[in-house]
């Protein structure tokens, strides 16, 4: 089996591809990673949020040693090189191209190692939030609101003087 996606993938195809990739990483974990100091025993391997995207698949792979945004390398087209920039609603993201047992994949590291996660629930929640941010258009009202600096609290002394101006940030 190769990492390339079918010409018109469905969300079910994306989930299946993610699960196949997760199975491969489970084998790697058992065979080569478990005894390394970067392995977080509190975590498992899980494919999170795999879905259709621009004619291919994208999702987040959580392992006890990394969390990456992952997609088939076919998303990079016929480009050569070690890295590729792929446009997402949130903006351009740089991916590293690599060869795995399933074929070529493109991955973007979010966390490695994974010791800041106490359990799978927190790793899963972070992966879900990261994927939601990636799919949030950069010019959307929500994205613009998040980029705006928070307002500073009103200065108490000015408030008591009747001058209701905010302190400069």
Secondary structure, 3 states (H helix, E strand, C coil): CCCCCCCCCCHHHHHHHHHHHHHHHHHHHHHHHCCCCCCCCCCCCEEEEEEEECCEEEEEEECCCCEEEEEEHHHHCCCCCCEEEEEECCEEEEEEEEEECCEEEEEEEEECCCCCCCCHHHHHHHHHHHHHHHCCCCCCHHHHHHHCCCCCCECHHHHHHCCCCECCC
